Amino acid sequence: MTTDNIVEIKDLRFAYGSNKIFKNVSLTIPRGKVVGIMGASGSGKTTLMRLIGGQLRPSHGHVKAMGQVVHQLNRQDLYQLRRKMGMQFQQGGLFTDLSVFENIAFQMREKTNLPEDMINDLVLMKLNAVGLRGAASLMPSELSGGMTRRVGLARAIALDPTLIMYDEPFAGLDPISCNVIGNLIRSLNDALGVTSIVVSYDAAEALRVVDYVYFLADGEVAAEGATEDVKSSKDPFVDQFIGGKPDGPVPFHYPSEPYEADLDMLDSPR
């Protein structure tokens, strides 16, 4: 079944125990677009991806991926859906005892019946797409941070997924590596005709890549818009987040009693 939206999230609520992560979130990820999910640390960005991938179940509302309600699928159907998804993990997530080549080939051998000569060609093709065909024999410990992310990207596209999710793809990278990864996300999305979700707190890099962006805060979508509109937005939350300002709708201090009250408690006799 073909739909205009690869992902549709409606009235989503989710909590870890008493900690409410999502109070009421609704958003859509259109086919063929690169969509950013942005927010401060702890706003639920990675949790949202886990809900899309079926690792977590919402307490209310629904998460649909490729026309299917994810949390209603049985195990077999969920695994079939996941085969249409690619994931680039924040820390690379590579098998440390396998070479770059073997890391990419692993899921091809596990999930397909392709002959070895075809797997060889496909692995080299994916590595060539991220500029690392010459690094096929290297071990993960021999890779730089930027190279590790690129291998992770090659693995994410190994089985030609419909949806690719990127978890903080720019975190901890130098400006050159950030630029390389950003260009790869954009070019691969357009060349392969896939849909991409970029989860990030790096506004400068993410806004250079995405077509549309959602900002998460306090369990809800605080703001959203096309990239160019967001860059010129006067919305207080957007202005604070993009400008990296300490004062604004997102408080610097975690909720607590007045500072003076804590000091009085320490000064009081025991």
Secondary structure, 3 states (H helix, E strand, C coil): CCCCEEEEEEEEEEEECCEEEEEEEEEEEECCCEEEEECCCCCCHHHHHHHHCCCCCCCEEEEEECCEEHHHCCHHHHHHHHCCEEEECCCCCCCCCCCHHHHHHHHHHHHCCCCHHHHHHHHHHHHHHCCCHHHCCCCHHHCCHHHHHHHHHHHHCCCCCCEEEEECCCCCCCHHHHHHHHHHHHHHHHHHCCEEEEEECCHHHHCCCCCEEEEEECCEEEEEEEHHHHHCCCCHHHHHHHHCCCCCCCCCCCCCCCHHHHHHHHHCCC
